[in-house]
Structure formats: structure tokens, C-alpha cells
Amino acid sequence: MRAFISLNLDDEIRAILTNFQKNIKDGLGITESRKVKWESPDKFHITMFFVGDIGEDKIEDLKEKLKDINEEQIGKVSLEITRAGGFPDLSRPRVIFAEVTDKEQKLNKLSDAINKTMKDLGFEQSAKYRAHITLGRVRRDCRINGLTEITVKENFDVNKVHIMRSTLNSDGAVHESIFSAEL
């Protein structure tokens, strides 16, 4: 099974992000906006760890270990969506995202706990963690122009971490929560 660990968002934040995504599209204009495969609002989430392929036996181990994250006493995580960003950067993005900040540093503590759990199960994080919500991916062999810094200030809380199944099909990935643990 293909899986990842995430913080999922409520409908109110998804609606705010949908509007933010629309503002970015409008700022790009029709021609440039068509070069981007925009994420559907039902896929908006914060990836904490991309697992990739994992066997059912390891999923059961992961569920047990994620229950223990609760012992870290992280509690609810208060976050803020701040601005549009891009990987590798805003001037030549491959991925367009909403940047997420955490003034209490609980997200870093959670990321460290998840990384330790995943390392214990034999998985390594492939890149340095940067909290974000993917809004769109620039299509292969395309470059976009006109993406400017767009800011937004929205606060929200999350209090559960999820194991998500990601099933690939011809329309892209379908995400389904198969387990959640309270923080």
C-alpha cells in the first residue's frame, strides 16, 4: 500500500484555501494557470511524512506507534497560513503551496516524533521538513511566469494525525484516512 502521514484540514480551512488558490489562479491569468494541475480541495492536507509503499504488517506497527505520539503531550497544534510559496522557489516553481507557520513550534516537535517513529520502523525522511499545503503542481515541461507573493492570514488548529492511503489512478491520487490518533 502507498501511504503518508498527515494533518487533515476541516471544511472551513479548505474553503479558505480554495479561495486563496483562486486568487493565485487569477493572478497568473488563464494562459499561465492552465500550466498548473491544481489540487482539489478534498486533497488539501499537511504531509508530515511520505511513507511510500508499506506492508500491512508495518501499517499495524505504525498505528500502535502513532498512538504513543500522544505521550509526547503535543496537544492541539495551532497553525497559520501565511502566503503562497513554491518549490524550489517562487520564481520557478514546480509546486505551488500555501505556507504554514507554527509560532509554538509544536509542529517541529510533532515532526521530530514522527521521524523517530518512522526511523524505528526502517523509514527515512527524504528531505528536510517544511510545513505547507500543496495547491498545485506545474505540468511537466512547463514553466510559469507571473507568480507573485500573495499573502493571507488564517489561523486554524489540528488535533489529530492521520495515516492516509494514497491510491493512484488515471485522474491522480485518491487519499483515504485509514487511521487517526489524537495529539
C-alpha positions as CSV (number, residue, x, y, z in Angstrom):
1,M,0.0,0.0,0.0
2,R,1.2,3.6,-0.7
3,A,0.8,5.8,2.4
4,F,1.7,9.0,4.1
5,I,1.2,10.6,7.5
6,S,-0.7,13.9,7.5
7,L,-2.6,16.6,9.4
8,N,-6.0,16.9,7.7
9,L,-8.0,20.1,7.5
10,D,-11.6,20.9,8.3
11,D,-14.1,22.2,5.7
12,E,-13.7,25.8,6.8
13,I,-10.0,25.9,6.2
14,R,-10.4,24.0,2.9
15,A,-12.9,26.8,1.8
16,I,-10.4,29.5,2.7
17,L,-7.6,27.6,0.8
18,T,-9.9,27.2,-2.2
19,N,-10.4,31.0,-2.3
20,F,-6.6,31.5,-1.8
21,Q,-6.0,29.1,-4.7
22,K,-8.5,31.1,-6.9
23,N,-6.6,34.3,-6.1
24,I,-3.4,32.7,-7.2
25,K,-5.0,31.4,-10.4
26,D,-6.5,34.9,-11.1
27,G,-3.1,36.5,-10.5
28,L,-1.5,34.1,-13.0
29,G,-4.1,34.6,-15.7
30,I,-5.7,32.0,-17.9
31,T,-2.7,31.0,-20.0
32,E,-0.3,30.5,-17.1
33,S,-2.9,29.0,-14.9
34,R,-3.5,26.2,-17.5
35,K,0.1,25.1,-17.0
36,V,-0.7,24.0,-13.4
37,K,-2.5,20.9,-12.3
38,W,-4.5,22.4,-9.4
39,E,-5.2,20.3,-6.3
40,S,-8.8,19.5,-5.5
41,P,-9.9,21.0,-2.1
42,D,-10.6,17.5,-0.8
43,K,-6.9,16.7,-1.1
44,F,-5.7,19.8,0.9
45,H,-3.6,18.5,3.9
46,I,-0.2,18.9,5.6
47,T,2.1,16.0,4.9
48,M,4.1,15.1,7.9
49,F,5.9,12.1,6.4
50,F,5.7,10.5,3.0
51,V,6.0,6.8,3.6
52,G,5.6,5.3,0.1
53,D,5.0,1.6,-0.2
54,I,4.4,-0.1,3.1
55,G,3.2,-3.6,4.0
56,E,0.1,-4.3,6.1
57,D,2.2,-5.7,9.0
58,K,4.2,-2.4,9.2
59,I,0.9,-0.4,9.0
60,E,-0.3,-2.2,12.2
61,D,3.1,-1.3,13.9
62,L,2.8,2.3,12.7
63,K,-0.8,2.6,14.1
64,E,0.5,1.4,17.5
65,K,3.4,3.8,17.5
66,L,1.3,6.8,16.4
67,K,-1.0,6.2,19.4
68,D,2.2,6.7,21.5
69,I,2.8,10.2,20.0
70,N,0.1,11.2,22.4
71,E,2.6,10.6,25.2
72,E,4.7,13.4,23.8
73,Q,1.9,15.7,25.1
74,I,2.0,17.8,22.0
75,G,-1.7,18.5,22.1
76,K,-3.6,20.6,19.5
77,V,-1.3,22.4,17.1
78,S,-2.2,26.0,16.3
79,L,-1.1,27.0,12.8
80,E,-1.4,29.9,10.4
81,I,-1.5,30.0,6.6
82,T,0.7,33.0,5.7
83,R,1.5,33.2,2.0
84,A,1.9,31.5,-1.4
85,G,5.2,29.7,-1.9
86,G,6.9,27.5,-4.4
87,F,9.3,24.6,-4.6
88,P,12.1,25.1,-5.4
89,D,11.2,28.8,-5.2
90,L,8.5,31.3,-6.1
91,S,10.3,32.5,-9.3
92,R,10.4,29.0,-10.9
93,P,8.0,26.7,-9.0
94,R,7.4,23.1,-9.7
95,V,4.9,23.0,-6.8
96,I,2.7,25.9,-5.6
97,F,1.7,25.8,-2.0
98,A,0.3,27.7,1.0
99,E,3.0,28.2,3.6
100,V,2.1,27.2,7.1
101,T,3.7,28.6,10.3
102,D,3.6,27.4,13.8
103,K,4.6,30.0,16.5
104,E,4.6,27.5,19.3
105,Q,7.0,25.1,17.5
106,K,4.7,22.2,18.2
107,L,4.7,21.2,14.5
108,N,8.5,20.7,14.7
109,K,8.1,18.6,17.9
110,L,5.5,16.5,16.1
111,S,7.7,16.1,13.0
112,D,10.6,15.0,15.2
113,A,8.4,12.4,17.0
114,I,7.0,11.1,13.7
115,N,10.5,10.9,12.2
116,K,11.8,9.0,15.2
117,T,8.8,6.6,14.9
118,M,9.4,6.1,11.2
119,K,13.1,5.5,11.7
120,D,12.3,2.9,14.2
121,L,10.2,1.2,11.5
122,G,13.0,1.4,9.0
123,F,11.9,4.6,7.0
124,E,13.9,7.7,6.5
125,Q,12.6,11.2,5.6
126,S,13.7,12.0,2.1
127,A,14.0,15.8,2.5
128,K,14.1,18.4,5.2
129,Y,10.6,19.0,6.5
130,R,8.8,22.2,5.5
131,A,5.2,22.7,6.5
132,H,3.0,23.5,3.6
133,I,-0.3,22.7,1.8
134,T,0.1,21.9,-1.9
135,L,-2.3,23.9,-4.0
136,G,-1.0,22.9,-7.5
137,R,1.9,21.3,-9.5
138,V,3.3,22.8,-12.6
139,R,2.8,20.4,-15.5
140,R,5.8,18.6,-16.9
141,D,7.9,20.6,-19.4
142,C,6.1,23.8,-18.5
143,R,7.3,27.0,-16.7
144,I,5.0,29.6,-15.3
145,N,5.5,33.3,-15.2
146,G,3.8,35.9,-13.1
147,L,3.5,34.1,-9.8
148,T,3.9,36.9,-7.2
149,E,3.9,36.8,-3.5
150,I,0.3,36.6,-2.3
151,T,-0.3,36.7,1.4
152,V,-3.1,35.5,3.6
153,K,-3.5,35.3,7.4
154,E,-5.7,32.5,8.6
155,N,-5.3,30.6,11.9
156,F,-6.5,27.1,12.5
157,D,-6.0,24.2,14.8
158,V,-5.4,20.5,14.2
159,N,-5.6,17.8,16.9
160,K,-5.2,14.5,15.0
161,V,-2.5,12.9,12.9
162,H,-3.7,10.5,10.2
163,I,-2.3,7.6,8.2
164,M,-3.5,8.1,4.7
165,R,-3.8,5.5,1.9
166,S,-2.9,7.0,-1.5
167,T,-4.2,5.1,-4.5
168,L,-3.0,6.2,-7.9
169,N,-5.4,6.1,-10.8
170,S,-5.7,7.9,-14.2
171,D,-7.1,11.0,-12.6
172,G,-4.3,11.3,-10.0
173,A,-4.2,10.1,-6.4
174,V,-7.2,9.3,-4.2
175,H,-6.5,9.8,-0.5
176,E,-8.3,8.0,2.3
177,S,-7.7,8.2,6.0
178,I,-7.2,4.6,7.4
179,F,-6.2,5.6,10.9
180,S,-6.1,8.7,13.2
181,A,-4.6,9.4,16.5
182,E,-5.3,12.3,18.9
183,L,-2.4,14.6,19.6
